[in-house]
Amino acid sequence: ADDKYGKDFLAVAVEHKVPFSLKDAEPYNVSDKSVRFVWKSDLFTVPLPGEFNLKNVLAALVLTEAMGIPRETIKKALEHMHPIAGRAERVEKGQPYTVVVDYAHTPDSLKALFEAYQGDRKLIAVMGSTGGGRDTWKRAEMGKVADEYCDFVILTDEDPYDEDPQKIINEIAQGFTKQTPHVIRDRTKAIYEALKEAEEGDAVLITGKGTDPYIMRANGEKEKWSDRKITEGQLKNLGYH
């Protein structure tokens, strides 16, 4: 109900409508590890980070209640959520800073992720954009979001397909006005340099791939890939086990 298009969806002639709003969760608190809120006099603590996950939780909550699932069951399920692979997924190898792998690949999803981890810390981002002529409009917009929220940004290959990878990076870079992003086409090296740049308390956010198992390149070539495994390997190279 908070979305500017919400009223259009709610105007659709269907039998049951279950809108949800952040107002329903007040008072609430969000952090980079959990959301805590009150809903119909019950206190919920859900181990998923950021305001964007609070919205996801509310969507699940109102839907399941509308389906007749008891609130005690809903509360127990939400409060025992496991981390979701590739969605604000933490990588922990004993390093003194936060490392997160996330699927964010649009301006809105990047903004939501960066907001979840901003604060009195340096934000370091590794990002790219899909090639093959897909959604070219969003490239400069994603750069603009990263320029606003992050202190150190590395642009790298994501899924170039048959498009010139450097062209994709150049188009993302057009969104930057406050800083000049670093360019490291090799995604492994980009992740390594981002981790190397981080200091105690900082946050490294590696976006765009999530759990995608390949980097898609020209002529249908697939490079086997895992952001999480690569990140774990580079943390090991930096001495964290």
C-alpha positions in Angstrom: 0.0 0.0 0.0 3.0 2.3 0.3 4.0 1.9 -3.3 2.9 4.6 -5.8 1.3 2.0 -8.0 -0.4 0.2 -5.0 -3.7 1.9 -5.6 -3.8 0.6 -9.2 -3.3 -3.0 -8.0 -5.8 -2.5 -5.2 -8.4 -1.3 -7.8 -8.4 -4.6 -9.6 -11.7 -6.4 -9.2 -10.8 -9.5 -7.2 -12.5 -11.2 -4.3 -9.8 -10.8 -1.6 -7.3 -8.0 -1.2 -4.7 -8.0 1.5 -2.7 -4.8 1.3 0.2 -4.2 3.6 2.1 -1.1 4.7 5.1 -0.3 6.8 2.7 1.6 9.1 1.3 -1.8 10.0 4.6 -2.7 11.5 5.2 0.4 13.7 7.2 0.7 15.8 9.9 -1.2 13.9 13.7 -1.3 13.8 15.8 -2.6 10.9 19.5 -3.4 10.9 22.0 -5.2 8.7 21.1 -8.5 10.4 17.5 -8.4 11.3 14.1 -6.7 11.4 12.1 -6.2 14.6 8.5 -4.9 14.5 5.1 -5.0 16.1 2.2 -6.4 14.2 -1.3 -6.6 15.7 0.2 -6.3 19.2 2.7 -9.2 18.6 6.5 -8.5 18.6 8.4 -10.2 15.7 12.1 -10.5 15.3 13.1 -11.9 11.9 16.8 -12.7 11.0 16.7 -11.0 7.6 18.3 -7.6 7.0 17.0 -4.2 5.9 13.7 -2.4 5.3 13.3 -4.2 2.0 13.1 -7.5 3.9 10.6 -6.0 6.4 8.4 -5.4 3.4 8.9 -9.0 2.2 8.1 -10.2 5.7 4.9 -8.2 5.8 3.8 -9.5 2.4 4.2 -13.1 3.6 2.5 -12.3 6.9 -0.7 -10.8 5.5 -0.9 -13.4 2.8 -0.5 -16.4 5.1 -3.0 -14.9 7.6 -5.5 -14.4 4.8 -5.1 -18.1 3.9 -6.1 -19.0 7.5 -2.7 -20.0 8.8 -2.6 -19.4 12.6 -0.5 -16.4 13.7 1.5 -18.5 16.1 2.6 -20.7 13.2 3.4 -17.7 11.0 5.4 -16.1 13.8 7.4 -19.2 14.5 8.2 -19.7 10.8 9.3 -16.1 10.3 11.4 -16.0 13.4 13.3 -19.2 12.4 14.0 -18.1 8.9 17.4 -19.3 7.5 19.5 -17.0 5.4 18.5 -17.0 1.7 21.3 -17.9 -0.7 22.3 -15.0 -2.8 20.0 -12.6 -1.1 22.0 -10.4 1.3 24.0 -13.5 2.1 26.8 -13.0 4.5 30.2 -14.6 3.9 31.9 -15.2 7.2 35.6 -16.3 7.3 36.7 -14.5 10.4 37.3 -11.2 8.7 36.7 -8.0 10.8 34.3 -6.5 8.2 31.0 -7.5 6.7 30.9 -9.2 3.3 27.6 -9.8 1.5 26.7 -11.5 -1.8 23.4 -10.2 -3.3 21.5 -10.6 -6.5 20.7 -6.8 -6.7 20.9 -5.9 -10.4 18.5 -2.9 -10.7 18.7 0.7 -9.4 15.9 0.0 -6.9 17.4 -3.2 -5.6 20.8 -1.7 -5.3 19.4 1.3 -3.4 17.6 -1.0 -1.0 20.7 -3.1 -0.3 23.0 0.0 0.2 20.5 1.5 2.5 20.4 -1.6 4.6 24.2 -1.5 5.2 24.9 2.2 5.3 25.9 3.9 8.6 29.1 4.8 10.3 31.1 2.6 8.0 32.7 2.6 4.5 30.6 0.9 1.8 32.6 -0.9 -0.9 30.7 -2.2 -3.9 31.5 -4.7 -6.6 29.0 -4.4 -9.5 28.3 -4.7 -13.2 25.3 -4.9 -15.5 23.9 -7.5 -17.9 24.8 -7.3 -21.5 23.2 -8.5 -24.7 21.4 -5.2 -25.1 19.2 -5.9 -22.0 17.9 -3.0 -19.9 20.6 -0.6 -21.1 18.6 2.3 -19.5 19.5 1.2 -16.0 23.2 1.2 -16.3 23.8 4.9 -15.7 21.1 4.8 -13.0 22.8 2.0 -11.2 26.0 4.0 -11.3 24.2 7.0 -9.9 22.9 5.0 -7.0 26.4 3.5 -6.2 27.9 7.0 -6.5 25.5 8.3 -3.9 25.7 5.5 -1.3 29.2 3.9 -1.7 32.6 5.1 -0.8 34.6 2.8 -3.1 33.2 1.2 -6.2 34.7 -1.4 -8.5 33.0 -2.0 -11.9 33.5 -5.5 -13.3 32.0 -8.0 -15.7 28.6 -9.5 -14.8 27.0 -11.2 -17.8 28.2 -9.4 -20.9 26.8 -12.0 -23.4 27.7 -10.8 -26.9 28.0 -7.1 -25.9 31.4 -5.3 -25.5 32.0 -5.6 -21.7 34.0 -2.4 -21.6 31.0 -0.6 -23.2 28.7 -1.8 -20.5 31.2 -0.6 -17.8 31.5 2.8 -19.5 27.7 3.2 -19.5 27.5 2.4 -15.8 30.4 4.9 -15.1 28.3 7.7 -16.8 26.2 7.8 -13.7 29.1 8.8 -11.4 29.7 12.5 -10.7 31.2 12.5 -7.1 33.8 9.8 -7.6 35.6 7.9 -10.3 34.8 4.2 -10.1 37.6 1.7 -10.3 37.5 -0.7 -13.3 38.7 -4.3 -13.0 37.1 -6.5 -15.7 38.3 -9.8 -14.1 35.6 -10.4 -11.5 37.8 -12.5 -9.3 40.4 -9.7 -9.1 37.6 -7.2 -8.5 36.4 -9.1 -5.5 39.9 -9.6 -4.2 40.7 -5.8 -4.5 37.4 -4.9 -2.8 38.1 -7.3 0.1 41.7 -5.9 0.3 40.4 -2.4 0.5 38.1 -3.1 3.4 39.0 -2.3 7.0 37.5 -3.2 10.3 33.8 -2.4 10.5 33.4 -1.7 6.7 31.0 -3.5 4.4 31.8 -5.1 1.1 28.7 -5.6 -1.1 29.1 -7.9 -4.1 26.1 -7.6 -6.3 24.5 -8.7 -9.6 25.1 -12.5 -9.5 23.6 -13.9 -6.3 23.5 -17.7 -6.9 23.9 -17.5 -10.7 26.1 -20.5 -11.6 27.6 -19.0 -14.7 29.0 -15.8 -16.2 27.4 -15.5 -19.7 29.9 -14.5 -22.4 29.9 -14.1 -26.2 28.9 -16.9 -28.6 27.0 -18.8 -25.9 30.1 -19.4 -23.8 29.4 -20.1 -20.1 32.0 -19.5 -17.4 31.3 -21.6 -14.3 30.9 -19.2 -11.4 29.9 -18.7 -7.8 30.3 -15.3 -6.2 30.2 -16.9 -2.7 32.9 -19.5 -3.5 35.2 -16.9 -5.2 34.7 -14.6 -2.2 35.6 -17.3 0.3 38.7 -18.2 -1.7 39.8 -14.6 -1.9 39.2 -14.1 1.9 41.4 -17.2 2.4 44.1 -15.6 0.2 44.0 -12.6 2.5 44.6 -14.8 5.5 41.1 -15.3 6.8 40.0 -18.9 7.6 
